[in-house]
C-alpha cells in the first residue's frame, strides 16, 4: 500500500504545464492553486487583468487533487436550516446557485477541453439507521414544495439493491444531478487553461507576509516580494495565520481515502450497478464510488484530525469498507492518503475582504463545484464585472479561539460520535 494520492499517481502533473518566476508587479495575486484560485485566474484574465497564482507546493497539490471527485448539489448545511437562517428568498437563491455551480464545472470542462471524465452520475444518500430512512420521504416533499425540485427519489431497502450491492443500509435518497470527475485531471486542466489565458503560475512560493502599500499590497514570499494591486486568498483548509482574521473564520478537518486494486467488471457492476456516487447519513460519514479505472474509492474520517497515521487510517477504513461490501474482503488496498477540508462554524462558504485582502473559502467537503463557481464569481468581482456574490451577503463570524482547533476538535469529535450512536 502506498501513502500517496491515487489520482496524481494515475495522472501526474503535466510535464509541459507552464510555470513562471515571481513577477515584480501584478494586478491580482492569488494565493492557492486549487479550484478557487484557478477559476478566479481564468475569470480575471478574460477581463484583461494580469494575474499571478502563488502556490506553496506544486500546482493543485492540496485538496483539489485529493478529494473524492464528487460535484454535489446543495451546500454542506441542510437546506431547511438555510431557509430558517436566511429566509426563503435567499434559501432558494442558494439552492439554485448550488445547481449552477455543477453546471459551471460541466460548461468549463467542455469549453476548455478538459478531459476529466466528467459525468452526471447522480448520488445516493444511504440511510445508516431506520430513523434516517424515515426522514427521506419528508425531505423529498420539502424539496418539491419549497424548491420545486423533483429530481430526488426515495428507495426502500429492497429497491436500493438496484443501486448498490450492499445490505447494511436501510434505504436511500437519490439525486440525479450530481456529477463525478477525476479531480487531478480537472485541476491540472484548469491550470493549463489558466496559462493559455495568460495567467502566471508560480510554484514553491510560500507567502510569509502581506502588507498594505501605497498602490496595493506587498506580498512577501519565499521567492521574493511581489507588488499586487489586489490579493485573493484561496486556500480553504490550508489557510494560515498570514492574515489573522482569515484563520479566525475557518478551521481544517481531515478527510481520508483509500482505493482498492482494480476490480473485475462483474464485481464493479455488482457493487455499483448504475455507477452512482454514495455517502451515508452519519455525522462521521463515509463516501465512496468507483474510479474510472474500476477501483473502489472509499473515504471518510474517524475523527476530525488532519494528522492521523495513514496506515492506521487505511486499516480502519478498509474494515468499514468490508462491512459495507463483504465482497471486497481480501481485495488489496493500494493507496491511502488524506487532505484538508475547510469549515466555517456555520457550515457555509464565505466570501469577503479583511484588511483589504479578498478571500473565498469554507466549502466543507463540497468544494469541487462550489469552489469552482465561487472562484469564477470572485474573479469577476475583482475584475469589476460583478458587484457582489450571494455568500458575500451573509455574516461571517470569527472567533479568536478558531486557530486552536487541535484543542477543541477532539471534543467536537466526541460529540459527533455520541450523535451517531443515538440518532
ABEGO torsion letter per residue (X at the ends): XBBBBAAAAABBBBAABBBBBBBABBABBBBEABAAAAAAAAAAAAAGBBBBBBBABBBGABAAAABAGBBBBEBABBAAAAAAAAEAAAAAAAAAAAAAAAAAAAAAAAAAGBBAGBBBAEBBBBBABAAAAAAAAAAAAAAAAAAGBAABBBBBAAAAAAABBBAABAEBBBBAABBBBBAAAAAAAAAAAAAAAGBBBBBGBBBABBBBBAAEBBBBBAAEBBBBABBBBBAEAABBAABAAAAAABBBBBBBBBBBBBBBAAAAAAABAAGBBBBBABABBBBBBBBAAGBBBBBEBABABAABBAAAAAAAAAAAAAAABAAABGBBBABBBBBBBBBBAAGBBBBBBBGGBBBBBGAGGAAAAAAAAAAAAAAAAAAGABABBAAAABBBBBBAAAAAAAAAAAAAAAAAAAAAAAX
